[in-house]
């Protein structure tokens, strides 16, 4: 798994900023070519012929026609975001930061301007995912097809579909830039503060309002839910062009299926140490570890002998300096994994082998 970790921001858009935003917009694989291979020389030659621009455009048009009807716009009070139709019963999966603390929503589908009402089924901020359900399922509502995250490869062409800046049914194009990214979302301004592992990085434009939409391959499968855009400190915290992140489809499907079936997440798949902690600093006021404030009874840390007052400074081979770095290190692990936790107690450095629990 790529150890890269990136600060990012949520990507829904406040309605109050919409008018200003819109104003600114105005100004191969190898093949056996022998007879025994079952393919003629002519067929092999055809397979090796580069696709024309018209062929690629045809692929784009087909994917958009097939998938866009499954992407909706979600309005939660003063915020706009996107969602993806999960099934034929009116369940829609989106980001937790899109729904926020709201329980009811207005939803607009790609095929109609009619506003539909929806209610929250459950939100899971730890993975920045949520499911809402339409009060009335319109005729012809089409569920999206979700792909296999294990088959996502760097270089694949993808399309991002959603409602950037409130512009519903918008489509942007790019490639999969990387996989396995661990990203921490900011917690200010309504963000969940979630640390999410195994994310898909894409060059397709991810703008405010794209959150909860669809990142789609040319087979018409949703391979991720666009969630974050990287921020560039040199640009005053503005979005870094061409660096967006999407929650992988396999995780989306896992979480959404649990919410639809049980009304909540019963198996998160997220590793936990079983502590409440806070960042501590050294004599130079530099972040120096995570102080254990509380140990969950019967949790992973407690079973390994870690106590309140200990300071965690390492997880496996990863140095731990802040609560965020601990969250990011845990995001790369799974419940049941065994890791060595390095910590200090009374100035002495100690190690403990810990079997991680579940968040």
Backbone torsions as a table, in degrees:
resi	resn	phi	psi	omega
1	UNK	NA	134.6	178.8
2	UNK	-62.5	133.1	-176.7
3	UNK	-89.1	3.9	-177.3
4	UNK	-62.9	140.6	179.0
5	UNK	-133.5	136.7	-171.7
6	UNK	-134.9	139.2	171.2
7	UNK	-77.6	138.8	-177.6
8	UNK	-146.1	170.4	-179.8
9	UNK	-124.8	156.5	179.1
10	UNK	-70.0	159.1	-173.6
11	UNK	-129.9	48.8	164.0
12	UNK	-102.6	171.0	-175.3
13	UNK	-125.9	130.2	174.6
14	UNK	-67.1	137.5	179.7
15	UNK	-61.6	-32.3	-178.3
16	UNK	-63.9	-22.8	-178.5
17	UNK	-95.1	-3.9	-172.1
18	UNK	-64.7	-43.8	-176.6
19	UNK	-60.8	-44.5	179.7
20	UNK	-65.8	-39.5	-178.5
21	UNK	-63.4	-42.0	-178.7
22	UNK	-69.8	-32.7	179.0
23	UNK	-63.3	-37.6	179.7
24	UNK	-67.0	-28.6	-178.5
25	UNK	-71.0	-22.7	-174.5
26	UNK	-71.5	-70.9	-176.9
27	UNK	-7.9	NA	NA
28	UNK	NA	160.3	173.0
29	UNK	-113.7	146.3	-179.3
30	UNK	-69.2	153.8	179.9
31	UNK	-144.2	148.4	177.1
32	UNK	-78.1	114.2	-176.3
33	UNK	-98.0	4.6	177.6
34	UNK	-78.9	167.6	178.5
35	UNK	-61.8	-37.6	-179.8
36	UNK	-65.0	-22.4	-179.1
37	UNK	-76.6	-7.2	176.4
38	UNK	81.8	9.9	179.1
39	UNK	-131.3	138.4	178.8
40	UNK	-79.1	164.2	178.3
41	UNK	-60.7	-38.0	-179.9
42	UNK	-64.0	-41.6	179.7
43	UNK	-64.5	-41.9	-180.0
44	UNK	-63.7	-42.5	179.6
45	UNK	-61.7	-39.3	179.5
46	UNK	-64.7	-38.7	-179.3
47	UNK	-65.6	-29.4	-178.1
48	UNK	-88.1	-6.5	-180.0
49	UNK	-74.1	127.6	-179.6
50	UNK	-57.7	141.9	177.5
51	UNK	-70.6	141.6	179.8
52	UNK	-79.2	165.9	177.6
53	UNK	-61.5	-34.9	179.7
54	UNK	-65.4	-38.5	178.2
55	UNK	-62.5	-44.9	-178.8
56	UNK	-65.6	-41.1	178.0
57	UNK	-62.1	-39.2	177.9
58	UNK	-61.6	-39.6	177.4
59	UNK	-62.6	-46.3	179.2
60	UNK	-57.0	-50.2	-176.5
61	UNK	-60.7	-40.0	179.8
62	UNK	-65.4	-44.9	-179.4
63	UNK	-62.9	-44.7	-180.0
64	UNK	-62.4	-43.3	179.3
65	UNK	-62.3	-38.4	-176.6
66	UNK	-77.8	-37.5	-169.7
67	UNK	-100.6	-35.3	-174.1
68	UNK	-54.7	-35.7	177.4
69	UNK	-61.9	-15.8	-179.7
70	UNK	-93.9	1.7	-179.5
71	UNK	-108.3	127.9	-175.3
72	UNK	-119.8	165.1	172.6
73	UNK	-102.5	134.9	-179.3
74	UNK	-118.3	128.4	176.1
75	UNK	-111.4	122.1	176.3
76	UNK	-118.5	99.9	-177.0
77	UNK	52.6	-107.3	-176.4
78	UNK	-98.9	10.9	-176.7
79	UNK	-119.5	147.7	176.0
80	UNK	-119.2	140.7	176.0
81	UNK	-150.9	-167.6	-177.9
82	UNK	-125.7	170.0	177.7
83	UNK	-154.1	166.2	-179.4
84	UNK	-126.1	129.6	178.8
85	UNK	-65.1	120.3	-174.0
86	UNK	-90.7	-34.4	179.7
87	UNK	-152.6	179.3	-178.4
88	UNK	-79.4	-2.8	179.9
89	UNK	-92.3	4.8	176.8
90	UNK	94.1	9.6	175.9
91	UNK	-77.5	135.2	-179.5
92	UNK	-126.3	129.9	178.0
93	UNK	-98.6	140.3	-178.4
94	UNK	-150.8	-169.4	176.2
95	UNK	-88.7	146.9	175.4
96	UNK	-62.1	-34.4	-178.7
97	UNK	-73.4	-15.1	174.4
98	UNK	-74.5	-43.4	-178.3
99	UNK	-79.6	-27.8	179.5
100	UNK	56.8	-131.6	180.0
101	UNK	-98.3	5.7	-177.0
102	UNK	-76.2	155.2	179.2
103	UNK	-114.3	-21.7	179.5
104	UNK	-127.1	152.7	-171.8
105	UNK	-146.8	162.3	171.9
106	UNK	-110.4	131.6	-175.3
107	UNK	-124.6	135.0	176.2
108	UNK	-121.8	127.5	179.5
109	UNK	-89.4	169.6	-176.3
110	UNK	-72.2	-23.7	-174.0
111	UNK	-94.3	-2.5	-177.5
112	UNK	-151.6	154.3	175.2
113	UNK	-93.8	-1.5	178.9
114	UNK	-65.0	134.1	177.9
115	UNK	-87.6	127.0	179.3
116	UNK	-106.5	147.8	177.6
117	UNK	-93.5	148.5	-179.7
118	UNK	-146.2	159.7	178.8
119	UNK	-129.5	156.0	178.8
120	UNK	-73.5	132.3	171.3
121	UNK	-89.2	-55.3	175.5
122	UNK	-167.5	150.9	177.1
123	UNK	-119.4	142.5	178.9
124	UNK	-127.8	81.4	-175.0
125	UNK	-58.1	-29.3	-179.1
126	UNK	-58.0	-27.1	177.4
127	UNK	-116.1	6.5	-177.8
128	UNK	52.1	47.4	177.1
129	UNK	-130.1	151.4	177.0
130	UNK	-152.7	160.6	175.9
131	UNK	-127.9	130.3	171.7
132	UNK	-116.9	161.1	-178.6
133	UNK	-131.0	132.4	178.3
134	UNK	-66.9	138.1	177.3
135	UNK	-68.2	-33.0	177.6
136	UNK	-134.7	125.8	-177.3
137	UNK	-86.0	116.2	-178.5
138	UNK	-70.8	154.2	178.8
139	UNK	-62.3	135.3	176.5
140	UNK	83.8	6.1	178.1
141	UNK	-59.6	128.5	-173.4
142	UNK	-115.6	124.9	177.5
143	UNK	-77.3	144.8	178.1
144	UNK	-77.4	158.6	174.5
145	UNK	-100.2	126.9	-178.2
146	UNK	-100.2	133.9	-176.7
147	UNK	-86.4	-178.6	179.7
148	UNK	-96.9	117.3	-177.0
149	UNK	-61.3	-28.1	-179.2
150	UNK	-66.8	-17.1	-178.1
151	UNK	-99.0	1.2	178.5
152	UNK	-76.4	129.1	-176.6
153	UNK	-126.9	148.7	176.2
154	UNK	-63.2	131.5	-179.2
155	UNK	104.0	-14.6	177.5
156	UNK	-62.2	138.4	175.1
157	UNK	-75.9	134.3	179.3
158	UNK	-135.1	157.2	175.3
159	UNK	-120.7	135.3	175.1
160	UNK	-103.4	126.7	-177.6
161	UNK	-120.8	135.9	179.3
162	UNK	173.8	-151.9	-176.7
163	UNK	-127.4	65.2	179.7
164	UNK	-63.5	131.7	179.8
165	UNK	55.6	27.7	178.4
166	UNK	81.1	0.9	179.2
167	UNK	-83.6	89.7	-172.9
168	UNK	-62.0	152.2	176.9
169	UNK	58.5	38.4	177.6
170	UNK	-91.9	149.3	-178.0
171	UNK	-131.7	131.5	172.3
172	UNK	-123.0	164.1	-171.6
173	UNK	-130.3	146.1	178.4
174	UNK	-172.0	-156.4	177.9
175	UNK	-130.0	168.2	169.1
176	UNK	-77.0	116.2	-175.9
177	UNK	-86.8	-30.4	-179.6
178	UNK	-167.9	162.4	173.8
179	UNK	-129.1	166.5	176.9
180	UNK	72.7	21.7	178.3
181	UNK	-75.4	144.1	171.2
182	UNK	-108.6	122.8	-171.7
183	UNK	-128.2	137.5	176.1
184	UNK	-108.5	125.0	179.7
185	UNK	-87.2	140.5	176.6
186	UNK	-64.5	152.6	-179.0
187	UNK	-103.0	-4.9	-179.1
188	UNK	-82.6	155.0	175.7
189	UNK	66.4	26.0	176.8
190	UNK	98.7	-2.6	177.3
191	UNK	-68.5	158.9	-176.2
192	UNK	-85.5	-18.6	-176.5
193	UNK	74.4	13.7	-176.1
194	UNK	-68.1	144.0	169.1
195	UNK	-106.3	118.9	-171.1
196	UNK	-120.4	127.4	-179.5
197	UNK	-95.0	164.6	173.0
198	UNK	60.6	30.8	-178.5
199	UNK	-77.0	156.4	177.9
200	UNK	-94.6	124.5	175.8
201	UNK	-94.0	138.0	-178.0
202	UNK	-137.9	153.2	175.2
203	UNK	-91.7	-7.2	176.2
204	UNK	-62.5	136.9	-176.5
205	UNK	-60.2	124.0	175.3
206	UNK	-116.6	108.7	-175.5
207	UNK	-116.0	165.8	175.6
208	UNK	-51.6	127.9	-176.2
209	UNK	106.0	-19.9	177.0
210	UNK	-75.2	-20.0	-178.3
211	UNK	-51.2	132.4	177.7
212	UNK	86.4	-4.3	-179.8
213	UNK	-79.6	-151.2	-173.5
214	UNK	-125.6	132.7	168.0
215	UNK	-104.7	117.8	-165.6
216	UNK	-122.9	139.2	175.0
217	UNK	-88.1	176.4	-176.3
218	UNK	-78.2	2.7	170.7
219	UNK	-94.3	3.2	178.8
220	UNK	78.5	21.9	178.7
221	UNK	-105.1	138.5	174.0
222	UNK	-74.3	118.7	179.8
223	UNK	-104.1	-5.2	178.5
224	UNK	-174.1	163.6	174.9
225	UNK	-108.5	109.1	179.3
226	UNK	-56.1	130.3	-171.2
227	UNK	-132.6	-40.1	-172.0
228	UNK	-136.9	153.6	169.5
229	UNK	-122.6	136.1	179.6
230	UNK	-65.8	148.7	176.9
231	UNK	-109.6	146.3	-177.7
232	UNK	-110.8	112.1	179.9
233	UNK	-56.9	-30.1	-179.7
234	UNK	-71.2	-14.6	178.8
235	UNK	-106.8	22.7	178.9
236	UNK	70.2	27.2	179.1
237	UNK	87.4	5.7	177.8
238	UNK	-73.7	164.5	-179.1
239	UNK	-62.0	138.0	175.7
240	UNK	-83.8	118.1	-174.9
241	UNK	-57.1	134.3	173.3
242	UNK	77.6	15.0	177.4
243	UNK	-129.5	93.6	178.4
244	UNK	-123.0	164.0	-176.3
245	UNK	-134.2	143.4	-179.6
246	UNK	-130.3	139.0	175.3
247	UNK	-69.1	128.5	-175.5
248	UNK	-61.4	145.1	-174.3
249	UNK	-58.5	-38.1	-178.0
250	UNK	-62.6	-39.4	176.6
251	UNK	-68.8	-41.2	178.3
252	UNK	-57.8	-47.5	-178.9
253	UNK	-63.0	-42.9	-179.7
254	UNK	-60.0	-48.3	-178.1
255	UNK	-69.2	-46.6	-177.0
256	UNK	-63.9	-39.8	179.0
257	UNK	-60.8	-38.6	178.5
258	UNK	-67.0	-43.0	179.9
259	UNK	-64.2	-43.6	179.5
260	UNK	-62.9	-41.8	-176.9
261	UNK	-77.4	-46.3	-171.1
262	UNK	-111.7	-6.3	-178.6
263	UNK	79.0	3.7	179.3
264	UNK	-164.6	171.2	176.9
265	UNK	-86.7	121.9	-179.2
266	UNK	-106.6	-16.0	179.8
267	UNK	-146.3	96.6	-171.7
268	UNK	-75.9	-28.9	-174.8
269	UNK	72.9	10.5	-178.9
270	UNK	-104.4	129.1	-177.9
271	UNK	-73.5	147.3	179.9
272	UNK	-139.1	145.1	177.2
273	UNK	-89.4	-21.5	178.7
274	UNK	81.2	40.2	177.5
275	UNK	-135.9	161.0	164.9
276	UNK	-108.6	127.5	-174.7
277	UNK	-136.4	170.1	175.0
278	UNK	-145.3	152.2	179.1
279	UNK	-71.0	137.5	175.6
280	UNK	-119.2	157.2	-179.2
281	UNK	-117.2	159.1	178.7
282	UNK	-92.3	-169.5	-177.8
283	UNK	-64.0	-19.0	178.6
284	UNK	-97.2	12.5	179.9
285	UNK	61.4	30.4	174.6
286	UNK	-101.7	140.6	178.9
287	UNK	-56.1	129.5	-170.6
288	UNK	-131.5	6.3	178.1
289	UNK	149.9	-176.5	-179.6
290	UNK	-117.3	114.6	177.7
291	UNK	-76.2	133.1	178.4
292	UNK	-80.9	109.1	-179.9
293	UNK	-83.2	-41.2	-178.9
294	UNK	-147.2	142.0	177.5
295	UNK	-110.7	125.7	179.9
296	UNK	-68.1	125.4	-179.8
297	UNK	-59.0	128.2	179.5
298	UNK	78.0	1.7	-178.8
299	UNK	-81.2	178.5	-175.9
300	UNK	-58.9	-47.1	-178.4
301	UNK	-65.6	-43.7	-179.4
302	UNK	-60.5	-42.5	-179.7
303	UNK	-65.0	-25.8	-179.0
304	UNK	-91.9	-0.5	177.5
305	UNK	88.7	10.1	176.7
306	UNK	-76.2	137.4	-173.7
307	UNK	-123.2	163.5	173.9
308	UNK	-60.2	134.3	-177.5
309	UNK	101.4	-19.8	175.0
310	UNK	-67.3	155.3	178.1
311	UNK	-120.2	114.9	-179.5
312	UNK	-77.3	125.3	-179.1
313	UNK	-123.2	-1.5	178.6
314	UNK	-162.0	144.7	174.1
315	UNK	-130.4	108.6	-171.8
316	UNK	62.5	-128.3	179.8
317	UNK	-94.1	4.1	-176.4
318	UNK	-95.6	121.9	175.7
319	UNK	-66.2	140.7	178.0
320	UNK	-113.8	120.3	178.8
321	UNK	-118.3	-26.4	-177.8
322	UNK	-136.9	166.5	176.8
323	UNK	-63.5	-31.4	177.3
324	UNK	-68.0	-43.1	179.2
325	UNK	-65.1	-31.9	176.0
326	UNK	-67.9	-42.7	178.2
327	UNK	-62.2	-41.1	-179.9
328	UNK	-67.4	-38.7	177.8
329	UNK	-65.8	-39.9	178.6
330	UNK	-68.3	-31.4	-179.9
331	UNK	-64.2	-21.4	179.3
332	UNK	-87.4	-3.1	-179.0
333	UNK	-109.4	173.6	177.7
334	UNK	-127.6	153.2	175.3
335	UNK	-55.4	134.9	-178.9
336	UNK	95.8	-15.7	176.3
337	UNK	-66.2	146.3	176.2
338	UNK	-103.4	126.3	-179.0
339	UNK	-133.8	157.0	175.4
340	UNK	-96.3	121.8	178.0
341	UNK	-99.8	124.5	176.2
342	UNK	-98.7	132.5	-178.6
343	UNK	-148.8	165.1	176.1
344	UNK	-114.1	146.3	176.9
345	UNK	-141.3	116.9	-178.1
346	UNK	59.5	32.4	179.5
347	UNK	87.2	-8.2	179.6
348	UNK	-96.4	138.9	-178.9
349	UNK	-88.4	130.7	-177.5
350	UNK	-133.2	164.7	176.8
351	UNK	-133.3	147.2	177.6
352	UNK	-141.2	134.1	175.0
353	UNK	-84.7	120.2	-173.5
354	UNK	-119.2	132.8	170.8
355	UNK	-93.4	111.7	-172.8
356	UNK	-64.8	143.5	175.5
357	UNK	-94.2	-161.3	-178.3
358	UNK	-118.9	140.2	-179.6
359	UNK	-74.1	NA	NA
